C-alpha cells in the first residue's frame, strides 16, 4: 500500500517539477508590405541602433537550432546513388588464341594488380630478357646502368613473326 502511495507521489512530482514558465516571448523583426501612403507616413531619417537583448537571444536561439538541424541531418530512404563513371567492359580473355599467351597475360595482370606492381612489370619483361634477376635489375635502374638482352627465340615462340614488324627499321 505504501509503495502505491509513494509511486503516485513520485509520478505527480515528476510531472509538476520539470515544467518551466516562459518569460515574455520575444518577437523577431519581420518585413512588412506597405503601400506608398504608409511609407510616406513612416519616419524618415537615421534611427540610432539600440540593442534589444531579447531579440538577440531569440536570434541566437534560432541560429543554434538551425546549426543543430544541419549537424544532425538524417538521410532517409529517398536518396539515390549517382554513378558518374560508366562501367568499363570486362576484357574477354578467351579472344587470345594461344593458351600460353593467355597465361602470360593473366600473370602480368595479377602482378600489376598486386601490392608491388613491379612484379607485373618484371613478368612482362621476362620473355624479352634472358635470365633477368629482379634484384639486379632494380639495382641497375637505381644506378642508371640498366641493360636489356632480348631473347628473339622466345619472342618468336610467343608472338610469331609479328613482333619484328613493330620494330623500327
N, C-alpha and C positions, 0 to 999 in steps of 0.2 A: 504494500500500500504506500509506504514511504517512497519507494522507488518511483511510482507513478507520479506522486506529487512533485518530487524533485525533477523528473523529466519534463513535466508540464511547465514548471517554473523556469527551467533552463531554456526550454523552447521559447517561452514568452520573452525572456531576457535577450535571447539571441536574435529575435525578430525586432525588438524595440531598440536595443543599444546601437546597432550599426547605422541606423538612419541618421542622416545629417541634413540639417536645414540649410538650404542655399541662401546666400545673401541676395542682394539685388542682382538680377541677371543683366549683364551689360549688353547693349545692342551695338552691333558693329556698324560702321558707316556704310551707307548704301548710295547708289546713284539713282537720282530721281529724274524722270522725264518731265520736263516743264515746257509750257508754251512760251511764246515771246513775251506776252504781257506779264507772266510770272517772273521771267528772267529780268525784266526791267525793274520789277519791284524789289529784287534782291539787292542787298547792299553791295556796292562796288568799292574795291579798294583792297589794300593789303590787310589781311587778318593775321594778327600775331599768333604764332604757334603756341598752343597750350597743350601740354602732355596730359592725357587722360589715362590714369593708371588702370582703371577698369577696362578700358578699350585695349590698352596694351596687354593686359593679362589675357583677355579674350583672344587677341590675335596670336599670342604666344601659345595658347592652348590649341588653337586651330592648326598652327604650324606643327606642333608636336604630334597632334592627332594625324595629320597628313603624312608626316615622316614615318610614324609607326605603321600606317596603312601601306606605305610604299615598301618598307623593310619586311613586313610580314605578308607580302602578297603571295597568294597561293594559286598555282596553276591548276585549273580544273581539268575536266575530261575533254574540253573542247579545243585543245591545242593540236596543231598539225606539224609533222616533221617535214621540213623542206630539204630535199636533196638537190643541191645546186649543180653537182657534177654528175653527168650521165655515167652509168656503169660501163666500164670497158669490157669489150667482148673477151671471153675466155679464149686463150690460144688453143688451137686444136693440134695436139702433138701427134695425132695419127696421120697428119699430112706428110710427115717425114717418112720417107720410104725405107731408109736403112735403119734396122734396129740398133746398130752400133752408134750411128749418128744421133738417134733418139735418146739413147742412154747418155751420150756425151752432153746433149742439150740439157737434159734433166740434172746432170751432175753440176754443170755450170750454173744453172738457175738455183739449185739448192745452195751452192757455195756463195752466190751473190746475195741470197736472202738470209744467210747465216749472220751471226753476231760479228764475224770478221769477213767482210766482203772480199778481201784479198784472196781468200780461199777459192772463190769463184773465178777470180782473175787468173790465178795460177793454174786452175783446172782448164781454163780457156786457152792458156798459152802452152800447156803441156804437149799437145801434138806438134807444136811449132819448134820446140827445142828438145834436144836430146839430153837427158839426164840433168834437167834443171832442178836445183835444190832450192827450196823456198827460202831458207835462212840465208843462203849465199846470195840469192837474187835480191832479197830485201837489203842486205848489207851493200851490195853493188849499187842499188838505187840510191842509198844514202850517200855513198861515196861518189856517185856520178860516173861509175865505170861499168855500167850495165851493158853486157854483150849478149846477143841472141843468135844462136845457131839454129837454123831452120832444117828440120828433117823432111826432105822432099818426099821420101818414100811413104812416110805416114800421111802426109797431105794427099798424095796420090791415092792412097788406100781409102782415106775418109771421104775425099771430095772428088776424086777422079781428076780429070784434066781441067776442070772448071776454074780452079784457083789460079792457074797460070795465066788465064786471060784477064784476071783482075790486076795483075802486076803491071807497073808502068814499064814501057819499053824504051 
